[in-house]
Amino acid sequence: MGDDVGLVGRDGQLDLLRRLLTGPRSQGSAVLLRGAPGIGKTALLAETAALAGQLGYRVLSTSGVEAESDIPYAGLQLVLRPLDAAAAELAAPHRQALDTALGHAEAGVPDVFLVGLAVLNLLADAAAVAPVLVLADDVQWLDDATAGVLAFVARRIGTEPVVIVGAARDGYRSRLNPDELTSVVLDPLDDGQATELLADRAPGLRPGAHRRLLAEAAGNPLALTELSRTLGASADPHISRLPLTERLERAFTDRLETLPDSTRGLLRIAALDDSPSLPEIYRATREFTGAAAGAADLDPAVRARLVQVVGTELRFGHPLMRSAIHQTMPAAVRHAAHAALAAVLDADPDRRTRHRAAAADGPDETVAAALEDAAHRAARRGGIAAAVTALEQAAALSEDAGHRAERLLRAADFAAELGRPETVTRLLDQALTGPLSRRQHATVVWLRGSFDEGLRSHSSGAISLTALAEEMAAEDPALALRILWSAAQLCFWSDPGPDGRRRILLAVERMELDELDPWRLAICAYAAPVERGGYVLDRARHVVPVVPKEGDDGRAYRMLSTATLLAGGFDLTRAFSAAGGAPLRAQGRLGLLARTVGADAWSALVVGDLGAAIAATEESRRLARETSQTMMYGLMTATAAKLAALRGEEDAALRLAGEAEEIGLPVGARPVLATASAARGLAALGAGRFEEAFGHFRRLHDPADPAFQVALRLTTVGDLVDAAAHCGRSADVRPVVAELEEVAAVTPAPVLHADLRLVRAVLAADEDAEPLFAAALGADLSAWPLTRARTHLAFGEWLRRRRRSVESRDHLRAARDMYDALGAIPWGEKARRELRAAGETSRRRAPDARDRLTAHELQIVQLAAEGLTNREIGQRLYLSHRTVSSHLHRIFPKLGVVSRAELRTVVSTLR
């Protein structure tokens, strides 16, 4: 049934699927078949399942149903039903998340990523016994939660014996379409293939009818079969002008009209039901028609090949059959059928409510309230998409204008959480068609800026948001604080100017917030990282990072990590990032985790812990992409470019910087452009192109340049002066340094003060330089190894150029060894060249783990060296424990080690 109309013309796709199933069992893969209705997708899935069964695969399957697309995890339940017993063996957090998602338990809202990790481990454990094939038909109608889980799994099965094959109609949005899926488009059959199919299915066609059918079916296998049944049956000349899908639906409804009334009534109920249960369909049909309903009434539809019975379930031969029946029902009949279904669903209140809503022909506050309750129940299970739909329906049925607006705004808030700007815009536009309170209007304005860090949505940006927060401060302080936080974040991503920043500061300082309140400190840091830097760092040091209590979402530590980063307290940032990341990992809140890990990555890079920075940057970048945070992905891509430049990987640095700029330039995302420009500068500096490097670094200190960012520029003065000194542009940077000296008088940012001690020496006259170099090295630089190495190198160069070669060697040797240990390869090589010029030969740098491993492998190695088990590493990185084991199996030979004890020794050299 369904698309099962033969496999004529599908040899290429069959060969691809066969190769996936017969390829190396250590490689997972995912494929999405795309094509028009009836093109043969289901036939290919059925053939794949049959072949997999012959090869010893365990086959798990699901199918999207339009009527079930708003039921959270409806599709996932079908996939996991054969694995129920194994689910009991999952780790407690994963078992609880899965039970909650599937409605078996009541608990806190499970994040879809935590559910995804539970499913990944279930599949990996099953695949350890026999390879697993997961089939998903009609993906376009899978509920959003199930599609999200399958997409999550598809991205992580590269080393598992798991194959995922999905099928979706063209033209439908689906989350099951990440880069890691191979997309296979099923084209229409050519005339020869269509003729072959017709010879099998309709051998008695006359030549004229054969030609007409070939033309009307347009190579669609289902059309060739179905239209051959009805060809010539209709005298309507306009039918052939309809789109193919409508012609197929007309063919199905023509067959429907030949059935008895009792059968048509039963099929109408079945078409609207969101369950295939025959007993339920029979009960609702009796309610609908007032007459008995049973197997005898169903038989004519089975004989007409409209439906089939599998056990106690009814299945339509093709989804078009269901939609054709639905569309031909008069509104009054459709309402009555929904009412009949609602009447027999007492045991399932949420489904009953959905059918009551569909049966309503006007506003009904009772049903609207029930839908709102159902929305909140769906959200508690992680069904955020279902909550959006239910709340929008509740709004449509609301009798009170205030309730209608509130439900639309709540739906928009949920849609923002899902990352769907088009849905948010539509819901807010609906809300604006009615009267809104001041608070509701403020919520509309705020939600419009929920995407791309507000860069695309707020015409007047931070200033308008601040005014809005000020208006709401007395009426709704919590909302006012959230709006003000959005305004402060815009100060990071754009620049409202000094007046805008001061207004934000005044607004937050007028709020009755504790001195140590993370919201207050973060808003101050974002709005005024220089003026309030000392205040933020002083208060933050009174917060001792600890392991958060159960139920703590880590928000405080997450906000403090970014606040201290902007204030220049990178040691605090890393401590807060570690504390805030733990609960976010446990809860599966990967969107927030991307930002927390990103703060750690940036801090590790600045201080020179490149091993940690490489791993954290890779994770943050991957999570930002996975959670659709475009600007954050751009920032971490630029950060990866800086790391590549420091490592001497110039081609990668320039490629990554270009990718980041493509994201940041259209919206003027200053931190993205600043970091990308710094990456280009470092790449040029490492290659000895000093004039070019100077140009890139100078951009970060020009307020008129889109790469100017008030906080991030404070980490680049040493690079700017280094480039200037080597290309004769020292005079050009003195005004910048003088300005930053004034900044340093205001803020205690440690990296700025460390860099200024160095650049004072580099720019000083000969008679003044030496004591300044000594002062720079005499400061406590234990937390700033990169700055210390740069200072030794600069002092060594200065001494050698004044023919004090013997004295220079100690500093150049120290710089070489420090740069080698940090992994800053071009600068280590520069120290070697200077040493040779000073008369000392120098050994070559020995490659370390950072040279031999990918960023992902490096992260796994670091966690393994900390003593974490494979399962614990998998939980941290959202991988299956078997994938971690596979990675380590490949990593050990790369590093020449045979045990975790040896691994710890290797990793210890990176710190």
C-alpha positions in Angstrom: 0.0 0.0 0.0 1.0 3.7 0.1 3.8 4.5 -2.3 4.2 0.8 -2.8 3.5 0.9 -6.5 6.6 -0.9 -7.6 10.3 0.0 -7.7 10.6 0.6 -11.4 13.3 3.2 -12.1 14.7 3.2 -8.6 17.8 1.1 -9.1 20.2 3.9 -8.2 18.5 4.7 -4.9 18.3 1.0 -4.1 22.0 0.6 -4.7 22.8 3.5 -2.4 20.6 2.1 0.4 22.0 -1.4 -0.1 25.6 0.0 0.3 24.6 1.7 3.5 23.3 -1.5 4.9 26.2 -3.7 3.7 29.0 -1.2 4.4 31.3 -1.2 7.5 29.3 -1.8 10.6 31.4 0.8 12.5 30.0 3.6 10.4 26.5 4.9 10.9 24.7 7.0 8.3 21.5 8.8 7.7 19.6 9.4 4.5 16.5 11.4 3.7 14.5 10.5 0.6 12.6 13.4 -0.8 10.0 13.6 -3.5 6.4 14.3 -4.5 3.5 12.3 -3.1 3.3 8.9 -4.8 6.8 9.1 -6.2 7.9 5.8 -4.5 9.4 6.7 -1.2 7.4 4.2 0.9 8.2 1.4 -1.6 11.9 2.2 -1.1 11.5 2.1 2.7 9.7 -1.2 2.5 12.5 -2.7 0.3 15.1 -1.3 2.6 13.4 -2.9 5.6 13.2 -6.3 3.8 16.9 -6.2 2.9 17.9 -5.1 6.4 15.9 -8.1 7.8 17.9 -10.4 5.6 21.1 -8.9 6.7 20.4 -9.3 10.4 19.4 -5.8 11.2 16.9 -4.9 13.9 14.4 -2.7 12.2 12.6 0.1 14.1 10.1 2.2 12.3 7.7 5.2 12.6 5.6 7.3 10.4 4.3 10.8 10.6 0.6 11.3 10.6 -0.8 14.8 9.9 -3.4 14.4 12.7 -0.7 13.5 15.2 1.8 16.1 14.2 1.0 18.2 17.4 1.3 15.3 19.8 4.8 15.5 21.4 6.9 12.4 20.9 4.0 10.5 19.1 6.4 9.3 16.4 9.2 8.4 18.9 6.9 6.1 20.8 6.5 3.9 17.7 10.3 3.8 17.3 11.0 2.9 20.9 8.2 0.4 21.5 10.4 -2.6 20.8 13.0 -1.3 23.1 10.8 -0.8 26.2 12.7 -3.4 28.3 16.1 -1.9 27.4 15.0 1.6 28.4 14.8 0.4 32.0 18.6 -0.1 32.0 19.3 3.6 31.1 21.1 5.9 33.5 18.6 7.4 35.9 18.5 11.0 34.3 18.0 9.6 30.8 15.4 7.1 31.9 13.5 9.8 33.7 13.7 12.2 30.8 12.5 9.5 28.4 9.6 8.5 30.7 8.5 12.1 31.1 8.7 12.8 27.4 6.6 9.7 26.6 4.1 10.5 29.2 5.0 7.6 31.6 6.0 9.9 34.4 5.5 13.4 35.7 8.7 15.4 36.2 10.4 18.6 35.2 10.4 19.6 31.5 12.9 17.3 29.7 15.0 19.2 27.2 14.7 17.5 23.7 18.5 17.1 23.7 18.4 15.1 27.0 15.7 12.9 25.5 17.9 12.6 22.4 20.9 11.4 24.4 18.7 8.8 26.0 17.5 7.6 22.6 21.0 7.6 21.3 22.2 5.3 24.1 19.3 3.0 23.6 20.0 2.6 19.9 23.8 2.2 20.5 23.2 -0.5 23.1 20.7 -2.3 20.8 23.2 -1.9 17.9 25.9 -3.7 20.0 23.8 -6.8 19.7 22.7 -6.4 16.1 22.9 -3.4 13.7 19.9 -1.1 13.8 17.8 0.4 11.0 15.5 3.2 11.9 12.8 4.0 9.2 10.8 7.2 9.4 8.1 7.7 6.7 6.2 10.9 6.1 8.8 12.9 8.1 7.1 16.1 7.2 4.3 15.1 9.6 6.4 13.9 12.4 5.8 15.8 15.6 8.5 18.4 16.2 9.9 16.7 19.3 10.4 13.4 17.5 12.0 15.1 14.5 14.3 17.0 16.8 15.4 13.7 18.5 16.0 11.9 15.2 18.0 14.9 13.9 20.1 14.9 17.1 20.7 11.1 16.8 21.5 11.4 13.1 24.3 13.9 13.9 25.9 11.4 16.3 25.8 7.9 14.7 29.0 8.3 12.7 30.7 5.5 14.7 27.6 3.4 15.5 26.2 0.5 13.5 22.9 2.5 13.1 21.3 3.5 9.8 18.5 6.1 9.7 16.4 6.3 6.5 13.6 8.9 6.4 11.2 9.9 3.6 9.6 13.3 3.3 7.5 15.2 0.8 9.2 18.0 -1.1 8.2 21.5 0.0 7.7 20.7 3.7 9.9 22.2 6.4 11.5 19.5 8.6 14.1 19.5 11.3 15.3 16.1 10.1 17.5 17.7 7.5 20.8 18.6 9.1 24.1 18.7 7.1 24.9 15.2 8.3 22.0 13.6 6.3 22.4 12.6 2.7 19.5 14.0 0.8 18.3 11.8 -2.1 15.7 13.2 -4.4 13.4 10.8 -6.2 12.7 12.2 -9.7 9.7 11.3 -11.8 10.0 8.2 -14.1 10.9 8.7 -17.7 8.6 7.5 -20.4 10.3 4.2 -20.8 10.1 3.4 -17.0 6.5 4.7 -16.9 5.5 2.4 -19.8 7.1 -0.5 -18.0 5.1 0.2 -14.9 1.8 0.5 -16.9 2.5 -2.7 -18.7 2.5 -4.4 -15.2 -0.4 -2.5 -13.6 -2.7 -1.6 -16.6 -1.8 -4.0 -19.4 -5.2 -3.5 -21.3 -4.9 0.2 -22.0 -5.6 1.3 -25.5 -2.9 3.4 -27.2 -4.9 6.7 -26.9 -5.6 6.2 -23.2 -1.9 5.1 -22.7 -0.6 8.4 -24.2 -3.1 10.5 -22.2 -2.1 8.7 -18.9 1.6 9.2 -19.5 1.0 12.9 -20.0 -1.2 13.4 -17.0 0.7 11.2 -14.6 4.0 13.1 -15.4 6.1 10.1 -14.3 4.5 9.7 -10.9 4.1 6.0 -10.1 1.1 6.4 -7.8 -0.6 8.6 -10.4 0.1 6.0 -13.1 -1.7 3.4 -11.0 -4.5 5.4 -9.6 -5.4 7.4 -12.7 -5.5 4.3 -14.8 -8.4 3.1 -12.6 -10.4 6.3 -13.3 -9.3 7.3 -16.7 -12.2 8.4 -18.8 -14.6 8.1 -15.8 -15.1 11.8 -15.6 -16.3 14.0 -18.4 -15.1 17.2 -16.6 -12.5 18.8 -19.0 -11.0 20.9 -16.2 -9.8 17.9 -14.2 -6.7 17.4 -16.3 -5.7 21.0 -15.6 -5.6 20.4 -11.9 -2.2 19.9 -10.1 -1.3 16.3 -9.9 -1.9 16.0 -6.2 -5.4 17.3 -6.5 -6.1 14.9 -9.4 -5.0 12.1 -7.2 -7.2 13.3 -4.4 -10.1 13.5 -6.9 -9.4 9.9 -7.9 -9.6 8.8 -4.3 -12.8 10.7 -3.6 -14.4 9.3 -6.8 -13.7 5.8 -5.4 -15.1 6.9 -2.0 -18.4 7.8 -3.6 -18.9 4.2 -4.8 -18.9 3.0 -1.2 -21.9 2.4 1.1 -23.0 5.2 3.4 -21.9 3.3 6.5 -18.4 2.8 5.0 -18.1 6.4 4.1 -19.1 7.4 7.7 -16.5 5.1 9.1 -13.7 6.5 6.8 -14.6 10.0 7.7 -14.1 9.2 11.4 -10.8 7.4 10.6 -9.6 10.4 8.5 -10.0 12.8 11.5 -8.8 10.4 14.2 -5.3 10.9 15.5 -5.1 7.2 16.4 -5.3 4.1 14.1 -7.2 2.1 16.8 -10.1 0.2 15.1 -12.1 -0.2 18.4 -11.9 3.6 18.9 -12.9 4.3 15.3 -15.9 1.9 15.6 -17.1 3.5 18.8 -16.8 7.0 17.4 -18.5 6.0 14.2 -21.5 4.7 16.2 -21.6 8.0 18.0 -21.3 9.8 14.6 -23.9 7.9 12.6 -26.2 6.6 15.3 -25.9 3.1 13.8 -23.7 0.0 14.5 -20.3 0.0 12.9 -17.9 -3.0 12.5 -15.7 -5.0 10.2 -18.5 -5.5 7.7 -18.8 -1.8 7.2 -15.0 -1.6 6.6 -14.7 -4.4 4.1 -15.8 -2.4 1.0 -13.0 0.1 1.7 -10.5 -2.7 2.1 -11.6 -4.2 -1.2 -11.3 -0.8 -2.9 -7.7 -0.6 -1.6 -8.4 2.6 0.2 -7.3 1.2 3.6 -5.9 -1.9 5.1 -6.2 -3.6 8.5 -3.1 -4.5 10.4 -4.1 -6.3 13.6 -6.4 -3.9 15.4 -5.2 -0.9 13.5 -6.6 0.8 10.4 -4.1 2.3 7.9 -4.8 4.4 4.8 -3.2 3.2 1.6 -1.8 6.7 1.1 -1.9 9.9 3.1 -3.6 11.6 0.1 -6.6 9.3 0.8 -6.9 10.7 4.3 -6.6 14.3 3.2 -9.0 13.8 0.3 -11.7 12.5 2.6 -11.0 15.4 5.0 -11.3 18.0 2.4 -14.5 16.8 0.9 -16.3 16.8 4.2 -18.7 19.7 4.7 -17.9 21.9 7.7 -20.9 20.8 9.6 -20.2 17.1 9.0 -16.5 17.6 10.0 -17.5 19.3 13.2 -19.9 16.5 14.0 -17.3 13.9 13.4 -14.8 15.6 15.7 -17.5 15.9 18.4 -18.1 12.1 18.1 -14.4 11.5 18.6 -14.3 13.8 21.6 -17.3 11.9 23.1 -15.4 8.5 23.2 -12.1 9.9 24.5 -12.8 10.3 28.2 -9.7 8.4 29.1 -7.4 10.8 27.1 -8.2 14.4 28.1 -5.7 16.1 25.8 -6.9 14.3 22.7 -10.5 14.9 23.8 -9.8 18.6 24.1 -8.2 18.8 20.6 -11.3 17.2 19.1 -13.6 19.5 21.1 -11.7 22.4 19.7 -12.0 21.1 16.1 -15.7 20.6 16.7 -16.3 24.2 17.8 -17.9 26.6 15.3 -17.3 29.7 17.4 -15.6 31.1 20.5 -15.9 28.8 23.5 -14.0 29.9 26.6 -14.4 26.5 28.3 -12.7 24.7 25.4 -10.1 27.5 25.1 -9.2 27.1 28.8 -8.9 23.3 28.4 -6.6 23.9 25.4 -4.4 26.2 27.5 -4.2 23.5 30.2 -3.3 21.0 27.5 -0.6 23.3 26.2 1.1 23.6 29.6 0.9 19.8 30.0 2.6 19.4 26.6 5.3 21.9 27.5 6.0 20.0 30.7 6.7 16.9 28.6 9.0 18.9 26.3 6.4 19.3 23.6 6.9 23.0 23.0 5.7 22.8 19.4 2.4 21.2 20.6 2.1 23.9 23.2 2.4 26.6 20.5 -0.4 25.0 18.4 -2.7 24.5 21.4 -2.3 28.0 22.6 -2.9 29.4 19.2 -6.1 27.4 19.0 -7.1 28.5 22.4 -6.6 32.1 21.3 -8.9 31.6 18.4 -11.6 30.2 20.7 -11.2 32.9 23.4 -14.3 34.9 24.2 -12.3 37.6 26.1 -9.9 39.8 24.1 -7.4 39.9 27.0 -7.2 36.1 27.2 -6.8 35.9 23.5 -3.8 38.3 23.5 -2.2 36.6 26.5 -2.5 33.1 24.8 -1.0 34.4 21.6 1.9 36.0 23.5 2.6 32.8 25.4 2.5 30.9 22.2 5.0 33.4 20.7 7.2 33.0 23.7 7.3 29.2 23.2 7.9 29.7 19.5 10.9 31.9 20.3 12.2 29.1 22.4 11.9 26.7 19.4 13.9 29.2 17.2 11.0 29.9 14.8 11.1 33.6 13.9 8.4 33.3 11.2 6.0 31.7 13.7 6.8 34.4 16.4 6.1 37.1 13.8 2.8 35.6 12.8 1.6 35.2 16.3 2.6 38.7 17.3 0.9 40.1 14.3 -2.3 38.3 15.3 -2.0 39.7 18.9 -1.7 43.2 17.5 -5.1 43.0 15.7 -6.8 43.3 19.1 -6.5 45.6 22.1 -3.3 45.1 24.2 -2.4 46.2 27.7 0.9 48.2 28.2 2.5 45.0 29.5 1.3 43.0 26.5 2.5 45.6 24.1 5.9 45.6 25.8 6.0 41.8 25.5 5.3 42.1 21.7 8.2 44.6 21.2 10.6 42.5 23.3 9.7 39.2 21.6 10.3 40.7 18.1 13.9 40.9 19.1 14.3 37.3 20.2 16.4 36.2 17.2 19.9 37.0 15.9 20.6 38.8 19.2 18.0 41.4 18.3 20.3 42.8 15.6 17.7 42.5 12.8 14.5 43.3 14.7 15.0 46.5 16.8 15.1 49.6 14.6 16.4 51.7 17.5 18.0 48.9 19.4 19.1 49.2 22.9 17.7 52.7 23.5 14.1 51.7 22.6 14.3 48.6 24.7 15.6 50.6 27.7 12.7 53.0 27.4 10.4 50.1 27.3 12.0 48.5 30.4 11.7 51.8 32.3 8.0 52.0 31.4 7.4 48.5 32.8 9.6 48.7 35.9 6.8 49.5 38.3 4.1 47.4 36.7 6.1 44.2 36.0 9.6 44.2 37.3 10.4 40.7 36.1 9.5 41.6 32.5 11.3 44.9 32.8 14.5 43.1 33.8 14.3 40.7 30.9 13.8 43.6 28.5 16.7 45.5 30.0 18.9 42.4 29.7 18.1 42.3 26.0 19.1 45.9 25.7 22.3 45.2 27.5 23.1 42.3 25.3 22.7 44.6 22.3 25.5 46.7 23.7 27.7 43.7 23.2 26.5 42.8 19.7 26.1 46.4 18.4 26.9 49.8 19.9 24.2 52.2 21.1 26.8 54.9 22.0 27.8 56.3 25.4 24.4 57.9 26.0 22.6 54.6 25.4 25.0 52.7 27.6 24.6 55.2 30.5 20.8 55.0 30.2 20.9 51.2 30.6 23.1 51.6 33.7 20.8 54.1 35.3 17.8 51.9 34.6 19.4 48.8 36.2 20.7 50.8 39.1 17.3 52.1 39.9 15.9 48.6 40.2 15.8 47.1 43.6 18.4 44.4 43.0 20.9 43.0 45.4 24.5 44.0 44.9 25.5 40.4 44.0 22.4 39.8 41.8 23.7 38.1 38.6 21.3 40.1 36.4 22.5 43.3 37.8 26.2 42.4 37.4 25.7 41.1 33.9 23.7 44.1 32.7 26.4 46.4 34.1 29.2 44.4 32.4 27.4 44.4 29.0 26.5 48.1 29.1 29.7 49.5 30.6 32.5 46.9 30.7 35.1 49.6 31.3 33.2 52.0 33.7 31.7 49.2 35.8 34.5 46.6 35.2 36.0 47.0 38.7 32.6 46.9 40.3 31.6 43.7 38.5 34.9 41.9 39.3 34.8 43.0 42.9 31.3 41.8 43.5 31.8 38.6 41.4 34.7 37.6 43.6 32.3 37.4 46.6 30.4 34.7 44.8 32.2 31.4 45.3 31.5 29.0 42.4 30.1 25.7 43.8 28.4 22.7 42.4 24.8 23.9 41.9 22.0 22.4 43.9 19.5 20.0 42.4 17.0 22.0 40.3 19.4 24.9 39.8 19.6 25.7 36.1 23.0 27.4 36.4 21.6 30.8 35.2 23.5 32.7 37.8 26.9 31.2 37.0 26.2 31.5 33.2 25.5 35.2 33.6 28.4 35.8 35.8 30.7 34.0 33.4 29.9 36.4 30.6 29.9 39.4 32.9 33.4 38.7 34.2 34.6 38.0 30.7 33.6 41.4 29.5 35.1 43.0 32.6 38.4 41.2 31.8 38.4 38.7 34.7 39.1 35.6 32.7 40.1 33.5 35.6 36.7 34.1 37.2 35.0 33.5 33.9 36.4 30.0 33.6 35.4 29.1 37.2 31.9 30.4 36.6 31.6 28.6 33.2 32.6 25.3 34.8 30.0 25.8 37.6 27.3 26.9 35.3 28.0 24.3 32.6 27.4 21.3 34.9 23.6 21.7 35.4 23.1 22.8 31.8 24.8 19.5 30.7 22.7 17.5 33.1 19.5 19.1 31.9 20.3 19.0 28.2 20.0 22.7 27.8 22.4 22.9 25.0 21.5 26.3 23.7 22.6 27.9 27.0 25.5 25.5 27.2 26.8 26.8 23.9 27.1 30.3 25.4 28.6 29.1 28.7 31.3 27.0 27.0 31.9 29.8 24.5 32.8 32.1 27.4 35.3 29.5 28.7 36.7 29.1 25.2 37.3 32.9 24.7 38.9 33.1 28.2 41.1 30.1 27.6 42.3 31.6 24.3 43.2 35.0 25.8 45.2 33.5 28.7 46.9 31.0 26.4 45.4 27.7 27.4 45.1 26.7 23.8 44.4 23.0 24.4 41.3 23.9 26.5 40.4 26.7 24.1 40.5 24.3 21.0 38.2 21.8 22.7 35.8 24.4 24.1 35.6 26.4 20.9 34.7 23.3 18.9 32.0 22.3 21.3 30.5 25.7 21.6 30.5 26.2 17.8 28.9 22.8 17.2 26.2 23.4 19.9 25.5 26.9 18.6 24.9 25.5 15.1 22.8 22.7 16.4 20.6 25.1 18.4 20.2 27.6 15.6 22.1 30.4 17.3 23.5 32.1 14.2 25.4 35.0 15.8 26.9 32.8 18.5 28.0 30.4 15.8 29.6 33.3 13.9 31.4 34.4 17.1 32.7 30.9 17.8 33.7 30.5 14.2 35.8 33.7 14.4 37.2 32.3 17.7 38.2 29.1 15.9 39.9 31.3 13.3 42.0 33.1 16.0 43.0 29.7 17.4 44.0 28.5 13.9 46.1 31.6 13.5 47.9 31.1 16.8 48.6 27.6 15.8 50.0 28.7 12.4 47.2 27.2 10.4 46.8 30.2 8.1 44.6 28.7 5.4 42.1 27.5 8.0 42.3 30.8 9.9 41.4 32.8 6.8 38.7 30.4 5.7 37.0 30.5 9.2 37.4 34.3 9.4 35.7 34.7 6.1 32.8 32.4 7.2 32.4 34.4 10.3 32.4 37.7 8.4 29.6 36.4 6.1 27.5 36.0 9.2 28.4 39.2 11.0 28.7 41.8 8.3 25.0 41.9 7.1 23.9 42.8 10.7 27.0 44.6 12.0 27.7 42.0 14.7 30.7 43.8 16.3 32.1 40.9 18.4 32.0 38.6 15.4 33.8 41.1 13.1 36.3 42.1 15.9 37.3 38.5 16.5 37.5 37.8 12.8 39.7 40.8 12.2 41.9 39.8 15.1 42.2 36.3 13.6 43.3 37.9 10.2 45.8 40.1 12.1 47.3 37.1 14.0 47.6 35.1 10.8 49.5 37.9 9.2 51.6 38.6 12.3 52.6 34.9 12.5 53.6 34.9 8.9 55.7 38.1 9.3 53.4 40.4 7.2 53.5 43.2 9.8 52.0 46.0 7.7 49.0 43.8 6.9 48.7 42.7 10.5 48.8 46.3 11.7 45.8 47.2 9.4 43.7 44.4 10.8 44.4 45.2 14.5 44.0 48.9 13.9 40.4 48.3 12.9 39.6 47.1 16.5 40.6 50.5 17.9 38.7 52.7 15.4 35.2 53.6 16.8 34.0 54.2 13.3 34.9 50.7 12.2 32.2 47.9 12.6 35.0 45.7 14.1 35.3 48.1 17.1 34.0 46.5 20.3 34.6 48.3 23.5 35.4 45.2 25.6 37.1 42.8 23.2 39.5 45.5 22.0 41.2 45.5 25.4 42.7 42.1 24.7 44.5 43.2 21.5 46.7 46.1 22.3 49.8 43.9 22.6 49.3 42.5 19.1 48.6 45.9 17.7 51.9 47.3 19.1 53.8 44.2 18.1 52.7 44.7 14.5 53.4 48.4 14.5 56.9 48.1 16.0 57.9 45.7 13.3 56.6 47.8 10.4 57.8 51.2 11.6 54.3 52.4 12.6 55.1 53.0 16.3 54.1 56.6 16.2 50.7 55.7 14.8 49.8 53.6 17.8 50.8 56.0 20.5 47.4 57.8 20.5 45.7 54.4 20.9 48.0 53.4 23.7 47.5 56.8 25.4 43.7 56.3 25.3 44.0 52.8 26.7 46.2 54.1 29.5 43.2 56.3 30.5 40.9 53.2 30.2 43.3 51.3 32.5 42.9 54.0 35.1 39.2 53.1 35.2 39.2 49.4 34.9 41.4 46.7 36.6 41.1 44.3 33.6 44.2 42.2 34.2 45.0 41.4 30.6 44.9 45.1 29.6 47.3 46.0 32.4 49.6 43.2 31.5 49.7 44.2 27.9 50.2 47.9 28.7 53.3 47.0 30.8 54.7 45.3 27.8 53.9 48.0 25.2 55.3 50.7 27.4 58.6 48.9 27.1 58.3 48.3 23.4 57.5 51.9 22.6 60.0 53.4 25.1 63.2 55.2 24.2 66.3 52.9 24.5 67.4 54.4 27.7 64.0 53.8 29.3 63.1 50.4 27.9 65.1 48.0 29.9 63.6 48.8 33.4 60.1 48.7 31.8 60.8 45.3 30.4 62.0 44.2 33.8 58.9 45.6 35.4 56.7 43.8 32.9 58.3 40.5 33.7 58.4 41.2 37.4 54.6 41.4 37.5 52.6 38.3 38.4 52.0 36.7 35.0 51.3 33.2 36.3 47.7 33.4 35.0 48.8 35.0 31.7 51.3 32.6 30.0 50.8 34.0 26.5 51.5 37.5 27.7 54.6 36.3 29.6 55.9 34.5 26.5 55.3 37.6 24.4 57.2 39.7 26.9 60.2 37.4 27.0 60.3 37.3 23.2 60.0 41.1 22.9 62.7 41.7 25.5 65.0 39.1 23.8 64.6 40.8 20.5 65.3 44.1 22.0 68.5 42.9 23.6 69.8 41.1 20.5 69.2 44.1 18.3 71.4 46.1 20.7 74.1 43.4 20.3 73.6 42.0 23.8 73.2 38.5 22.3 74.3 36.5 25.4 71.8 38.3 27.6 69.1 37.9 25.0 69.4 34.1 24.9 67.8 33.4 28.3 64.7 35.4 27.3 64.5 33.9 23.8 64.9 30.4 25.1 62.2 31.0 27.7 59.9 32.4 24.9 60.6 29.4 22.7 59.8 26.9 25.4 56.7 28.7 26.5 55.3 29.1 23.0 56.0 25.5 22.3 54.2 24.4 25.5 51.3 26.7 24.6 51.1 25.4 21.0 51.6 28.9 19.4 53.8 27.4 16.7 54.7 30.5 14.6 55.8 32.4 17.6 57.9 29.5 18.8 59.5 29.4 15.4 60.2 33.1 15.6 61.9 32.6 18.9 64.1 29.9 17.3 65.1 32.3 14.5 66.0 34.9 17.0 68.0 32.4 19.0 69.9 31.4 15.9 70.7 35.0 15.2 71.9 35.3 18.8 74.3 32.4 18.1 72.5 29.5 19.6 71.1 26.5 17.8 67.7 25.3 18.8 66.0 21.9 18.8 62.9 21.4 16.7 59.5 21.5 18.4 58.2 18.0 19.1 54.5 17.5 17.9 52.0 17.1 20.7 48.4 16.0 21.1 47.1 19.3 19.7 48.9 18.5 16.4 47.8 14.9 16.1 44.1 15.1 17.2 41.0 16.9 16.0 39.4 19.4 18.3 36.7 16.8 19.1 39.2 14.1 19.9 41.2 16.5 22.0 38.1 17.2 24.1 37.5 13.5 24.7 41.2 13.0 25.6 41.1 15.8 28.2 38.0 14.3 29.8 39.5 10.8 29.8 42.6 12.2 31.4 40.5 13.7 34.2 39.4 10.2 35.1 35.9 10.2 33.5 34.5 6.9 32.3 33.3 6.5 28.7 29.7 6.8 29.9 30.5 10.0 31.8 32.3 11.5 28.8 29.3 10.6 26.7 27.0 12.3 29.1 29.2 15.4 29.1 29.5 15.6 25.3 26.1 14.2 24.3 27.5 11.2 22.7 26.9 7.5 23.2 29.4 5.8 25.5 30.1 3.4 22.6 31.0 6.3 20.3 33.4 7.6 23.0 35.0 4.1 23.2 35.5 4.1 19.4 37.1 7.5 19.5 39.5 6.4 22.2 40.3 3.3 20.3 41.6 5.5 17.4 43.2 8.1 19.6 45.5 5.8 21.6 47.6 4.8 18.6 47.8 8.4 17.4 49.4 9.4 20.7 51.4 6.2 21.2 49.8 5.3 24.5 48.2 2.1 25.7 46.5 3.2 28.9 44.6 6.1 30.5 47.5 6.6 32.9 49.8 7.3 30.0 47.1 9.5 28.5 47.1 11.7 31.6 50.9 12.1 31.2 50.4 13.3 27.6 47.6 15.7 28.5 49.5 17.1 31.5 52.1 18.5 29.1 49.5 20.7 27.4 48.8 22.7 30.5 
